[in-house]
Amino acid sequence: MVELARFATLAANGHNTQPWKFRLDGATVSILPDLSRRTQVVDPDDHHLYVSLGCAAENLLIAANSTGRSTELSFEDGPQTRIDISLGNGPVRDLALQQAIPLRQSTRSEYDGQPISASEIKLLKAAAQQEGVSVLIFTEASDRDAILDLVVEANSAQMDDPAFVAELRNWIRMTPKQALETQDGLFAACTGNPVVPAWIANPMFGMFFQKDSENDKYRTQIRSSAGVAVFVGDAEDPEHWVKVGRSFQRFALQSTALGIRNAHINQPIEVAGVRSEFSRWLGMTDARPDLVVRFGRAPALPMSLRRPVADLMI
Ligand SMILES: Cc1cc2nc3c(=O)[nH]c(=O)nc-3n(C[C@H](O)[C@H](O)[C@H](O)COP(=O)(O)O)c2cc1C
């Protein structure tokens, strides 16, 4: 069961904050939020935190199913927020997805500009299918450009917001030493940025992290992608955010199994004003788009680190 929890920790999660703790009780594994790891500026309503818990839960379910265990998930909101996963005996399934768990990564680089076949897109959609969540896939250049404009608009707003930049910087690990000390956060090498000695790391952050160059990077990266997937929950509440995380994690694992990379471009759903513009563009004015993810093919980048699972048990 500890090993199942370790598989859960390999999930995608906002800023690699790893906002989770685990409790083992008989045949039940519980995933609890670690509220000390909130990112209040980018995620004021804990949306990303709950999505991250959903990603972790899906990894745990897949790892359990792949070793012949049945699983039943229940979500408890409120002061006792937690996801309980009860284990029993069941058929062995989801082996291909389980094998993709340690290989999945966010690949924030330029992709090869080639399309993904219709049959692969169908597999991605099927994997992401989750009650309470819609997954929209855009592969037309005109749609990608429209999403790109919203990414640039929202990214510009974030880069102009000192509180956003300060919070992000707090989670960036410029040097291998910093990354190894904390085993969390966004290590420069995993974001395709240069790894440099500590004495130039700090001045370099300000030099490289500029609005115009970041926007140019997103233009190149999005135009090099085969498509963009948008995840939309049926309702705007923690239970659905967990479902969105589960859907995304399966999408990412199925992508990995097919040799397809992905990276989040969530700026349009993080800036409230742009989010409503994005809902209108989607023709879903009553819904809240939850995640925006580009996909395509590219070589792997270094993997991001995780804290040891033993430190996360309560
Ligand atoms: C809810 C959520 C929001 C995220 N938002 C972004 C984002 O806006 N930009 C980005 O580059 N990565 C984003 N990520 C990816 C995380 O930064 C990434 O999962 C984490 O750093 C761990 O790295 P890994 O996915 O390579 O294991 C997000 C992930 C989740 C689950």
Ligand as a Chemical Component Dictionary entry (heavy atoms), coordinates in Angstrom:
data_LIG
# 
_chem_comp.id                   LIG 
_chem_comp.type                 NON-POLYMER 
_chem_comp.pdbx_formal_charge   0 
_chem_comp.three_letter_code    LIG 
# 
loop_
_chem_comp_atom.comp_id 
_chem_comp_atom.atom_id 
_chem_comp_atom.alt_atom_id 
_chem_comp_atom.type_symbol 
_chem_comp_atom.charge 
_chem_comp_atom.model_Cartn_x 
_chem_comp_atom.model_Cartn_y 
_chem_comp_atom.model_Cartn_z 
_chem_comp_atom.pdbx_ordinal 
LIG C1  C1  C 0 -3.708 21.526 -11.831 1  
LIG C2  C2  C 0 -2.386 21.636 -12.538 2  
LIG C3  C3  C 0 -2.008 22.855 -13.104 3  
LIG C4  C4  C 0 -0.795 22.960 -13.781 4  
LIG N1  N1  N 0 -0.477 24.151 -14.389 5  
LIG C5  C5  C 0 0.650  24.245 -15.130 6  
LIG C6  C6  C 0 0.925  25.402 -15.904 7  
LIG O1  O1  O 0 0.117  26.342 -15.977 8  
LIG N2  N2  N 0 2.088  25.446 -16.596 9  
LIG C7  C7  C 0 2.971  24.403 -16.605 10 
LIG O2  O2  O 0 4.007  24.490 -17.269 11 
LIG N3  N3  N 0 2.716  23.275 -15.900 12 
LIG C8  C8  C 0 1.583  23.172 -15.187 13 
LIG N4  N4  N 0 1.285  21.997 -14.528 14 
LIG C9  C9  C 0 2.238  20.874 -14.559 15 
LIG C10 C10 C 0 3.015  20.790 -13.256 16 
LIG O3  O3  O 0 3.885  21.889 -13.103 17 
LIG C11 C11 C 0 3.772  19.456 -13.215 18 
LIG O4  O4  O 0 2.842  18.402 -13.203 19 
LIG C12 C12 C 0 4.694  19.346 -11.997 20 
LIG O5  O5  O 0 5.718  20.310 -12.061 21 
LIG C13 C13 C 0 5.329  17.955 -11.899 22 
LIG O6  O6  O 0 6.070  17.671 -13.052 23 
LIG P1  P1  P 0 5.735  16.432 -13.979 24 
LIG O7  O7  O 0 4.348  16.638 -14.543 25 
LIG O8  O8  O 0 6.786  16.465 -15.067 26 
LIG O9  O9  O 0 5.803  15.201 -13.140 27 
LIG C14 C14 C 0 0.068  21.843 -13.866 28 
LIG C15 C15 C 0 -0.327 20.625 -13.306 29 
LIG C16 C16 C 0 -1.551 20.506 -12.668 30 
LIG C17 C17 C 0 -1.984 19.180 -12.107 31 
# 
loop_
_chem_comp_bond.comp_id 
_chem_comp_bond.atom_id_1 
_chem_comp_bond.atom_id_2 
_chem_comp_bond.value_order 
_chem_comp_bond.pdbx_ordinal 
LIG C1  C2  SING 1  
LIG C2  C3  SING 2  
LIG C2  C16 DOUB 3  
LIG C3  C4  DOUB 4  
LIG C4  N1  SING 5  
LIG C4  C14 SING 6  
LIG N1  C5  DOUB 7  
LIG C5  C6  SING 8  
LIG C5  C8  SING 9  
LIG C6  O1  DOUB 10 
LIG C6  N2  SING 11 
LIG N2  C7  SING 12 
LIG C7  O2  DOUB 13 
LIG C7  N3  SING 14 
LIG N3  C8  DOUB 15 
LIG C8  N4  SING 16 
LIG N4  C9  SING 17 
LIG N4  C14 SING 18 
LIG C9  C10 SING 19 
LIG C10 O3  SING 20 
LIG C10 C11 SING 21 
LIG C11 O4  SING 22 
LIG C11 C12 SING 23 
LIG C12 O5  SING 24 
LIG C12 C13 SING 25 
LIG C13 O6  SING 26 
LIG O6  P1  SING 27 
LIG P1  O7  DOUB 28 
LIG P1  O8  SING 29 
LIG P1  O9  SING 30 
LIG C14 C15 DOUB 31 
LIG C15 C16 SING 32 
LIG C16 C17 SING 33 
# 
